[in-house]
Amino acid sequence: MLARNAESLFWIGRYVERAEYTARILDVAVHQLLEDATVDPDRTSRVLLRVLGIEPPEHELDVWSVTELVAFGHDSGGSIVDSIERARENARGAREVTSTEMWECLNATYNGLANAERAARALGPHQFCHYITDRAAMFAGLSDSTLSRDDGYRFLLLGRSIERVDMTVRLLHSRAGDRTSSPAWVTVLRSAGAHDPYLRTHRGVLDAHQIAEFILLDRLFPRSVFHSLRVAETCLQELDQRPNSRFAARHEAHRLLGRARSELEFLPSKGLLEDLPSRLLWLQETCREVGEAVALQYFHAESWVAWTGLHGRNGTQLEEAV
């Protein structure tokens, strides 16, 4: 597979997952602001922006101003609209390796953003968030049902899994340090789409320690950090066609993912909340390093001609191919 197509699929997976997660987080935050009069809108909005990596403005924030930044903003670089636009651009440049249904889904989602925004301004942000999560779920379903299980699908799934880890870690980090009795822990479950699976697993008992453990370590929930790391690691194993090494991981991204997965797999659950902030920062840094390692391993292509600067007898600059 061409490096540019592999890179496009990788980033399509990341951008669609980012748009969906951002919509989920925004939807829960808006409901919290509208339903709970004791919540400080400015503080909650700034926590939300910090989670998403968006620089907060100096003026005071409320429901609509934070929605403008997170959902519709074009200058912040991390808005939902921006993620959908970038996913569509990558899909347009890789039409030969994406299915027609995938392209039509992304293109229709992009073309429907204006109508969804108008509906949100008339009926509330929930309309826009619901539109994005529905379309992202449709895209994921079409990807799983219309792509052959080849390298293209693996790059798409790899990007989706790495972004899912990063966004889930950001979400947990926003609550690290909160009281174990804080109702804000329930928002973590709802933002991650884990509320119902958690309640069924723990028979309705809401406990901060169990919530953090479920989101981080559960082996069966597809949005848990551990499950996503394992999926990403499997993708890298299948992408690497070289003979197995007898002594070490085959390349840096595989080593980083394997280390992170092993750390979580054998992590003692006792004292999880006390060590949570530093562990989450380490996982977030690991996601960044994995992204760089994947890009270097599969997407970085040096030019077949490299140029070095030389000087002629008269001191003029010359160029030489090496």
C-alpha positions as CSV (number, residue, x, y, z in Angstrom):
1,M,0.0,0.0,0.0
2,L,1.2,3.5,-0.8
3,A,2.4,5.5,2.2
4,R,0.1,8.4,1.4
5,N,-3.0,6.1,1.3
6,A,-1.9,4.4,4.6
7,E,-1.5,7.8,6.2
8,S,-4.9,9.0,4.9
9,L,-6.7,5.9,6.3
10,F,-4.9,6.3,9.7
11,W,-6.0,9.9,10.0
12,I,-9.5,9.2,8.8
13,G,-9.8,6.8,11.7
14,R,-8.4,9.3,14.1
15,Y,-10.5,12.3,13.0
16,V,-13.8,10.5,12.9
17,E,-13.2,9.0,16.4
18,R,-12.1,12.5,17.6
19,A,-15.3,14.1,16.3
20,E,-17.5,11.4,17.9
21,Y,-15.8,11.6,21.3
22,T,-15.8,15.4,21.2
23,A,-19.6,15.3,20.5
24,R,-20.2,12.8,23.3
25,I,-18.2,14.9,25.8
26,L,-19.8,18.2,24.8
27,D,-23.3,16.7,24.9
28,V,-22.9,15.4,28.5
29,A,-21.3,18.7,29.6
30,V,-24.2,20.8,28.1
31,H,-26.8,18.6,29.8
32,Q,-24.9,19.0,33.1
33,L,-24.8,22.8,32.7
34,L,-28.5,23.0,31.8
35,E,-29.8,20.6,34.4
36,D,-27.7,21.5,37.5
37,A,-28.0,25.0,38.7
38,T,-25.2,24.5,41.2
39,V,-22.6,24.0,38.4
40,D,-20.4,26.9,37.6
41,P,-20.7,27.3,33.7
42,D,-17.4,29.1,33.3
43,R,-15.4,26.6,35.4
44,T,-17.1,23.6,33.8
45,S,-16.5,25.0,30.3
46,R,-12.8,25.6,30.9
47,V,-12.4,22.1,32.2
48,L,-14.0,20.9,29.0
49,L,-11.7,22.9,26.8
50,R,-8.7,21.7,28.7
51,V,-9.7,18.1,28.2
52,L,-10.0,18.7,24.4
53,G,-6.8,20.7,24.2
54,I,-8.5,23.9,23.1
55,E,-7.1,27.2,24.3
56,P,-9.8,28.9,26.4
57,P,-10.6,32.6,25.7
58,E,-10.2,35.3,28.2
59,H,-14.0,36.2,28.4
60,E,-16.4,34.3,30.6
61,L,-17.9,31.2,29.1
62,D,-21.4,29.7,29.1
63,V,-23.3,26.9,27.3
64,W,-23.4,28.6,23.9
65,S,-19.9,30.2,23.9
66,V,-18.3,26.8,24.7
67,T,-20.5,25.1,22.1
68,E,-19.3,27.6,19.5
69,L,-15.7,26.7,20.2
70,V,-16.0,23.0,20.6
71,A,-18.6,22.3,17.9
72,F,-18.5,24.9,15.2
73,G,-15.1,26.7,15.7
74,H,-12.7,26.9,12.8
75,D,-9.8,28.6,14.6
76,S,-9.3,26.3,17.6
77,G,-8.1,23.3,15.5
78,G,-9.9,20.8,17.6
79,S,-13.6,21.4,17.0
80,I,-16.0,18.8,15.7
81,V,-16.5,20.6,12.4
82,D,-12.7,20.8,11.9
83,S,-12.3,17.1,12.5
84,I,-15.1,16.1,10.0
85,E,-13.6,18.4,7.4
86,R,-10.1,16.9,7.8
87,A,-11.5,13.3,7.7
88,R,-13.3,14.1,4.5
89,E,-10.2,15.7,2.9
90,N,-8.2,12.6,3.7
91,A,-10.9,10.4,2.3
92,R,-11.1,12.4,-0.9
93,G,-7.3,11.9,-1.4
94,A,-7.5,8.2,-0.8
95,R,-10.6,7.2,-2.9
96,E,-8.9,4.1,-4.3
97,V,-8.5,2.5,-0.9
98,T,-11.9,3.5,0.7
99,S,-15.2,2.0,-0.2
100,T,-17.9,4.1,-2.0
101,E,-20.2,3.8,1.0
102,M,-17.5,5.2,3.3
103,W,-16.9,8.2,1.0
104,E,-20.6,8.9,0.6
105,C,-21.1,8.7,4.4
106,L,-18.3,11.2,5.1
107,N,-19.2,13.5,2.2
108,A,-22.9,13.5,3.2
109,T,-21.9,14.2,6.9
110,Y,-19.8,17.1,5.8
111,N,-22.5,18.5,3.5
112,G,-25.0,18.2,6.3
113,L,-23.0,20.2,8.9
114,A,-24.6,23.5,8.0
115,N,-28.2,22.1,8.4
116,A,-27.2,20.4,11.7
117,E,-25.7,23.7,13.0
118,R,-28.9,25.6,12.1
119,A,-31.0,23.0,13.9
120,A,-28.7,23.1,16.9
121,R,-29.0,26.9,17.2
122,A,-32.8,26.6,17.1
123,L,-33.3,23.5,19.2
124,G,-30.1,23.2,21.3
125,P,-26.6,21.7,21.0
126,H,-27.9,18.2,21.6
127,Q,-29.2,18.1,18.0
128,F,-25.8,18.7,16.6
129,C,-24.0,16.2,18.9
130,H,-26.6,13.5,18.2
131,Y,-26.1,14.1,14.4
132,I,-22.3,13.6,14.8
133,T,-22.5,10.5,16.9
134,D,-25.0,8.9,14.6
135,R,-23.0,9.6,11.5
136,A,-19.8,8.4,13.2
137,A,-21.5,5.2,14.2
138,M,-22.7,4.8,10.6
139,F,-19.2,5.4,9.2
140,A,-17.7,2.8,11.6
141,G,-20.3,0.3,10.6
142,L,-19.7,0.9,6.9
143,S,-16.0,0.6,7.4
144,D,-16.3,-2.7,9.2
145,S,-18.7,-4.1,6.6
146,T,-17.3,-2.8,3.3
147,L,-13.5,-2.9,3.8
148,S,-11.5,-6.1,3.2
149,R,-9.4,-7.1,6.2
150,D,-6.2,-5.9,4.5
151,D,-3.6,-3.3,5.5
152,G,-5.9,-0.5,4.6
153,Y,-8.4,-1.6,7.2
154,R,-5.7,-2.2,9.8
155,F,-4.4,1.4,9.4
156,L,-7.9,2.8,9.8
157,L,-8.5,0.6,12.9
158,L,-5.1,1.6,14.3
159,G,-5.8,5.3,14.0
160,R,-9.3,4.8,15.6
161,S,-7.9,2.8,18.5
162,I,-5.0,5.3,19.3
163,E,-7.4,8.2,19.2
164,R,-9.8,6.4,21.4
165,V,-7.1,5.8,24.0
166,D,-6.1,9.5,23.9
167,M,-9.6,10.8,24.2
168,T,-10.5,8.4,27.0
169,V,-7.4,9.4,28.9
170,R,-8.2,13.1,28.5
171,L,-11.7,12.4,29.8
172,L,-10.5,10.6,32.9
173,H,-7.8,13.2,33.5
174,S,-10.5,15.9,33.8
175,R,-11.9,14.0,36.9
176,A,-8.6,12.8,38.4
177,G,-8.4,14.4,41.9
178,D,-12.2,14.8,42.3
179,R,-13.9,13.4,45.4
180,T,-14.8,9.8,45.1
181,S,-18.4,10.8,46.0
182,S,-18.5,13.5,43.2
183,P,-21.4,13.0,40.8
184,A,-19.0,14.2,38.1
185,W,-17.8,10.6,37.8
186,V,-21.1,9.6,36.3
187,T,-20.4,12.1,33.5
188,V,-17.2,10.2,32.6
189,L,-19.3,7.1,32.0
190,R,-21.9,8.9,29.9
191,S,-19.2,10.7,27.9
192,A,-17.5,7.4,27.1
193,G,-20.7,5.7,26.2
194,A,-20.0,3.3,29.2
195,H,-22.9,4.1,31.5
196,D,-25.2,1.2,30.6
197,P,-22.4,-1.4,30.3
198,Y,-20.9,-0.3,33.7
199,L,-24.3,-0.5,35.5
200,R,-24.9,-4.0,34.1
201,T,-21.4,-5.1,35.1
202,H,-21.5,-3.6,38.7
203,R,-25.2,-4.1,39.3
204,G,-25.9,-0.4,39.6
205,V,-23.3,0.5,42.2
206,L,-21.7,3.9,41.3
207,D,-18.2,4.0,42.8
208,A,-15.4,6.2,41.6
209,H,-12.7,3.5,42.0
210,Q,-14.8,1.0,40.0
211,I,-15.6,3.6,37.3
212,A,-11.9,4.4,36.8
213,E,-11.1,0.7,36.8
214,F,-13.8,-0.1,34.3
215,I,-12.8,2.7,31.9
216,L,-9.1,1.9,32.1
217,L,-8.9,-1.9,32.6
218,D,-12.0,-3.7,31.4
219,R,-11.2,-6.3,28.8
220,L,-14.6,-6.6,27.3
221,F,-15.8,-3.0,26.9
222,P,-14.6,-1.8,23.5
223,R,-14.0,1.8,24.6
224,S,-11.8,0.9,27.6
225,V,-8.2,2.0,27.4
226,F,-6.9,-1.6,27.8
227,H,-9.1,-3.0,25.0
228,S,-8.2,-0.2,22.6
229,L,-4.5,-0.7,23.3
230,R,-4.8,-4.4,22.6
231,V,-6.6,-3.7,19.3
232,A,-3.9,-1.2,18.2
233,E,-1.2,-3.7,19.2
234,T,-2.8,-6.4,17.1
235,C,-3.1,-4.1,14.1
236,L,0.7,-3.4,14.3
237,Q,1.5,-7.1,14.6
238,E,-0.5,-7.8,11.5
239,L,1.0,-4.9,9.6
240,D,4.5,-5.9,10.2
241,Q,5.4,-8.7,7.7
242,R,9.0,-9.1,8.8
243,P,10.1,-12.3,10.6
244,N,9.5,-12.3,14.3
245,S,12.4,-11.0,16.4
246,R,13.8,-13.4,19.0
247,F,14.7,-10.7,21.4
248,A,12.7,-7.5,21.2
249,A,9.7,-5.7,19.6
250,R,9.9,-5.3,15.9
251,H,9.7,-1.5,15.9
252,E,9.2,1.4,18.2
253,A,5.4,1.8,18.0
254,H,4.9,-1.9,18.7
255,R,7.2,-1.7,21.7
256,L,5.4,1.4,23.1
257,L,2.0,-0.1,22.8
258,G,3.1,-3.5,24.2
259,R,4.6,-1.7,27.2
260,A,1.5,0.3,27.9
261,R,-0.8,-2.7,27.5
262,S,1.4,-4.8,29.8
263,E,1.5,-2.0,32.5
264,L,-2.3,-1.9,32.5
265,E,-2.8,-5.7,32.3
266,F,-0.8,-6.4,35.5
267,L,-1.7,-3.2,37.3
268,P,-3.0,-3.7,40.9
269,S,-6.4,-2.1,41.2
270,K,-5.7,-1.2,44.8
271,G,-4.8,2.5,45.0
272,L,-5.7,3.2,41.4
273,L,-7.2,6.6,42.1
274,E,-4.2,7.8,44.1
275,D,-1.8,7.2,41.2
276,L,-4.3,8.0,38.5
277,P,-3.0,11.5,37.4
278,S,0.6,10.5,36.7
279,R,-0.5,7.3,35.0
280,L,-2.9,9.2,32.7
281,L,-0.2,11.7,31.8
282,W,2.1,8.8,30.9
283,L,-0.6,7.2,28.7
284,Q,-1.2,10.4,26.9
285,E,2.5,10.8,26.3
286,T,2.6,7.2,25.0
287,C,-0.2,8.0,22.5
288,R,1.8,10.9,21.2
289,E,5.0,8.8,20.9
290,V,3.1,6.0,19.2
291,G,1.7,8.4,16.6
292,E,5.2,9.7,15.8
293,A,6.6,6.2,15.6
294,V,3.9,5.0,13.3
295,A,4.4,8.0,11.0
296,L,8.2,7.4,10.9
297,Q,7.8,3.7,10.3
298,Y,5.1,3.7,7.6
299,F,4.5,7.2,6.3
300,H,7.9,8.9,6.2
301,A,9.3,8.7,2.7
302,E,12.6,10.4,1.9
303,S,13.0,12.0,-1.5
304,W,15.0,9.9,-3.9
305,V,17.3,12.9,-4.4
306,A,18.8,14.7,-1.5
307,W,20.6,18.0,-2.0
308,T,23.6,19.4,-0.3
309,G,24.8,22.9,-0.6
310,L,28.3,23.5,-2.2
311,H,30.1,26.7,-3.2
312,G,31.7,27.3,-6.5
313,R,35.0,29.0,-7.1
314,N,33.4,32.4,-7.2
315,G,31.5,31.8,-4.0
316,T,28.1,31.2,-5.6
317,Q,25.8,28.6,-4.2
318,L,25.7,25.3,-6.1
319,E,23.6,22.2,-5.5
320,E,24.6,18.6,-5.8
321,A,22.5,15.4,-5.8
322,V,23.8,12.7,-3.5
